[in-house]
Amino acid sequence: MEWDYVAVVFVSSLGSASVLIIASLGLAVIFGMMGVINLAHGEFIMFGAYAALIGTRVGLPLPLAVVFATLVTALFGAIVERCIIRFLYGRLLDTLLATWGLSLALYQTAVLVFGSTTPGVGMPIHTVSIGRYTLSSYFLFLIGVAVVLLAVTYLIFTKTSYGIMARAAIQNREIASSIGIETGRINTITFALGAALAGLAGGLLLPAFPATPNMGLAFVTKAFLAVVVAGPVTLTGTVVAAGTLGTAASATASYLTTVLGDIFFFVATITLLRLFPKGISERWRLKL
């Protein structure tokens, strides 16, 4: 067995899992924590990718374009929460239908404005050598970004006063309001944060995945499954589920075929849900 090939497959599989983690974090906040079934999550990712693309076309360097995409998507998420979502808390089917309609509107708008295909910004050309093989350093960068995003998001929701108020507003809105927490404002900020994470994902993934109206579809199904498999400990559970399933599925795709990699992902998901109906984190003692 060629160990340099094994190392490349392992690192590239970690990179693919990091892509899934980055794409899932915003959904973990909006769906896992807030209980809003956001079928427009893929379009939020697409929104961020197009915002970053526009930023690069007006002369912004890619890092600033990603920041621009994050802020614009956060603002858009706040508008969506104010105009649509805030009237639907606790009504899962209604949030599903509303966000499904929003996803269709965003998709068609993207098709009308940008067309069905859009040139990307190009993958950074730096590579890392592992034995006889090379690997794009951008995927190594995404691994680091996934770790940092997880740490920052976890600290925000567990160590800050906003995080404590946000969790209180999500768990019991009436009691939170009775002790002086402005639940409406907190929920808007939380939804905007989830949208910002989706926009950040779109901007970060733009060099590897060109912006197209349906680019979010490549991530949203697996992201939803990762959040469902995660269970009650939403954030940490999502990272564990997405990281493990994403790495294993990518390794399977590398050694066999992409189709078998996807089959492995879905079969593993079904198996985990059969073994842990309430999610893999049902008995964990972590806060989030």
C-alpha positions in Angstrom: 0.0 0.0 0.0 1.3 3.4 -0.9 1.3 5.4 2.4 1.7 8.7 0.7 -1.5 8.0 -1.2 -3.3 7.0 2.0 -2.1 10.3 3.6 -3.4 12.3 0.6 -6.7 10.6 0.8 -7.0 11.2 4.5 -6.1 14.9 4.3 -8.4 15.4 1.3 -11.2 13.6 3.1 -10.7 15.9 6.1 -10.9 18.8 3.7 -14.2 17.6 2.3 -15.5 17.0 5.8 -14.4 20.6 6.7 -16.4 21.9 3.7 -19.5 20.1 5.0 -18.9 21.4 8.6 -18.6 25.0 7.3 -21.8 24.5 5.3 -23.6 23.0 8.3 -22.8 25.5 11.0 -25.4 28.1 10.0 -28.0 25.3 9.7 -27.0 24.1 13.2 -27.8 27.5 14.6 -31.1 28.1 12.6 -32.5 24.6 12.5 -30.8 22.8 15.4 -31.0 25.6 17.9 -33.9 27.8 16.8 -36.1 25.1 15.5 -36.7 26.8 12.2 -36.7 24.4 9.2 -34.8 26.6 6.8 -35.1 25.0 3.4 -33.5 28.2 2.0 -30.2 27.4 3.7 -28.7 26.3 0.4 -29.8 29.6 -1.2 -28.2 31.5 1.7 -24.9 29.8 0.8 -25.5 30.7 -2.8 -26.3 34.3 -1.8 -23.0 34.5 0.0 -21.1 33.1 -2.9 -22.6 35.6 -5.3 -22.0 38.5 -2.9 -18.4 37.4 -2.7 -18.2 37.2 -6.5 -19.6 40.7 -6.8 -17.1 41.9 -4.3 -14.2 40.5 -6.3 -15.5 42.0 -9.5 -15.6 45.5 -8.0 -12.0 45.1 -6.9 -12.0 43.7 -3.4 -9.4 41.1 -2.6 -10.9 37.7 -1.9 -10.6 37.9 2.0 -12.4 41.2 2.0 -15.0 39.9 -0.5 -15.7 37.0 1.9 -16.2 39.5 4.8 -18.5 41.5 2.6 -20.5 38.4 1.7 -20.8 37.5 5.4 -22.1 40.9 6.4 -24.5 41.2 3.4 -26.0 37.7 4.1 -26.3 38.6 7.8 -28.3 41.7 6.9 -30.5 39.7 4.5 -31.1 37.1 7.2 -32.2 39.8 9.7 -34.7 41.1 7.1 -36.0 37.6 6.5 -36.4 37.0 10.2 -38.2 40.3 10.7 -40.5 39.9 7.7 -41.2 36.2 7.7 -39.8 34.0 10.4 -40.7 35.9 13.6 -44.4 35.1 12.9 -43.8 31.4 12.6 -41.8 30.3 15.7 -43.1 27.0 17.0 -44.9 26.2 13.7 -42.5 23.8 12.0 -44.6 23.0 9.0 -45.2 26.7 8.4 -41.5 27.6 8.6 -40.8 24.7 6.1 -43.3 26.0 3.6 -42.2 29.7 4.0 -38.5 28.9 3.6 -39.3 26.6 0.7 -41.0 29.5 -1.1 -38.1 31.7 -0.2 -35.7 29.2 -1.7 -37.6 29.1 -4.9 -37.7 32.9 -5.1 -34.0 33.2 -4.5 -33.1 30.5 -7.0 -35.2 32.1 -9.8 -33.9 35.5 -9.0 -30.3 34.2 -9.3 -31.1 32.6 -12.6 -32.6 35.8 -14.0 -29.8 38.0 -12.7 -26.7 35.9 -13.2 -27.8 33.1 -15.5 -27.4 29.4 -15.0 -23.6 29.4 -15.0 -21.1 31.9 -13.5 -17.3 32.0 -13.8 -15.6 31.3 -10.5 -12.7 33.2 -9.0 -10.2 30.4 -9.4 -8.6 28.1 -6.8 -5.4 29.5 -5.2 -2.4 27.8 -7.0 -0.4 26.9 -3.9 0.0 23.2 -3.3 1.4 20.9 -0.6 3.4 17.8 -1.6 2.9 14.5 0.2 5.2 12.0 -1.2 4.6 11.7 -4.9 1.2 13.5 -4.7 0.2 17.1 -4.4 -2.8 18.7 -2.6 -4.2 22.2 -2.9 -3.3 24.2 0.2 -6.8 25.8 0.1 -8.3 22.6 1.4 -5.8 22.7 4.3 -6.9 26.3 4.9 -10.5 25.2 5.0 -9.7 22.6 7.7 -8.2 25.4 9.9 -11.2 27.7 9.1 -13.7 24.9 10.2 -11.8 24.5 13.5 -11.8 28.3 14.2 -15.4 28.8 13.2 -16.5 26.0 15.5 -14.5 27.4 18.4 -15.7 30.9 17.9 -19.4 29.9 17.5 -19.2 27.6 20.6 -17.6 30.4 22.7 -20.2 32.9 21.6 -23.1 30.7 22.7 -21.6 29.4 25.9 -19.4 32.2 27.3 -21.0 35.5 26.3 -24.1 37.2 27.8 -25.7 37.3 24.3 -25.2 33.5 24.0 -26.9 32.9 27.3 -29.8 35.2 26.4 -30.1 33.6 23.0 -30.3 30.1 24.4 -32.8 31.2 27.0 -35.0 32.9 24.3 -34.9 29.8 22.1 -35.7 27.3 24.9 -38.5 29.3 26.6 -39.5 32.5 25.0 -42.2 33.5 27.6 -40.0 33.0 30.7 -37.1 34.8 28.9 -39.3 37.8 28.2 -40.6 37.8 31.8 -37.0 38.4 33.1 -36.3 41.3 30.7 -34.7 39.6 27.7 -35.8 41.2 24.5 -36.5 37.9 22.7 -37.5 39.5 19.4 -34.2 41.3 19.1 -32.2 38.3 20.3 -34.0 36.0 17.8 -33.3 38.4 15.0 -29.6 38.5 15.9 -29.4 34.7 16.2 -31.1 34.1 12.8 -28.8 36.7 11.3 -25.8 34.9 12.8 -26.9 31.7 11.3 -27.4 33.4 7.9 -24.0 35.0 8.3 -22.4 31.6 8.8 -24.1 30.4 5.6 -22.9 33.5 3.7 -19.4 33.0 5.0 -19.6 29.4 3.8 -20.6 30.6 0.4 -17.7 33.0 0.2 -15.2 30.6 1.5 -16.3 27.8 -0.9 -16.4 30.1 -4.0 -12.8 29.4 -5.1 -13.5 25.6 -5.0 -17.1 25.6 -6.1 -18.1 28.3 -8.7 -21.2 30.3 -7.9 -24.3 28.9 -9.6 -28.0 29.2 -8.6 -28.1 25.6 -7.5 -24.7 25.4 -5.7 -26.4 25.1 -2.3 -28.0 21.8 -3.3 -24.6 20.2 -3.2 -24.4 20.8 0.6 -27.9 21.3 2.0 -29.1 17.7 2.0 -26.1 16.4 3.8 -26.0 19.4 6.1 -29.6 18.7 7.2 -28.8 15.0 7.8 -25.8 16.0 9.9 -27.9 18.3 12.1 -30.6 15.6 12.5 -28.0 12.9 13.4 -26.4 15.3 15.8 -29.4 15.4 18.2 -29.9 17.7 21.2 -26.3 18.9 21.6 -26.6 20.8 18.4 -23.3 22.5 17.6 -20.8 19.9 18.8 -23.0 17.0 17.6 -23.3 18.5 14.1 -19.5 18.9 13.9 -18.9 15.3 15.0 -21.6 13.9 12.7 -20.5 16.0 9.7 -16.9 15.5 10.3 -17.1 11.7 10.8 -19.6 11.0 8.0 -18.0 13.5 5.6 -14.5 12.1 6.1 -15.7 8.5 5.7 -17.8 9.2 2.7 -15.0 11.1 1.0 -12.5 8.4 1.7 -15.0 5.8 0.2 -15.4 8.0 -2.9 -11.6 8.3 -3.3 -11.0 4.5 -3.1 -14.2 3.5 -5.0 -16.5 5.9 -6.7 -18.4 9.2 -5.9 -21.7 7.4 -6.1 -20.6 4.8 -3.6 -19.4 7.5 -1.3 -22.8 9.2 -1.4 -24.5 5.8 -0.8 -22.2 5.2 2.2 -23.1 8.6 3.6 -26.9 8.0 3.4 -26.7 4.4 4.6 -24.5 5.4 7.6 -27.0 8.2 8.4 -29.9 5.8 8.4 -28.0 3.3 10.5 -27.1 6.0 13.1 -30.7 7.3 13.3 -31.8 3.7 13.8 -29.4 3.2 16.6 -29.8 6.7 18.1 -33.4 7.8 17.3 -32.8 11.1 19.2 -29.4 11.7 17.8 -25.9 10.7 18.7 -25.6 13.4 21.4 -28.7 12.3 23.4 -26.6 11.3 26.5 -23.8 13.9 26.1 -23.3 16.4 28.9 -22.0 19.3 26.8 -23.8 22.6 26.8 -24.1 23.1 23.1 
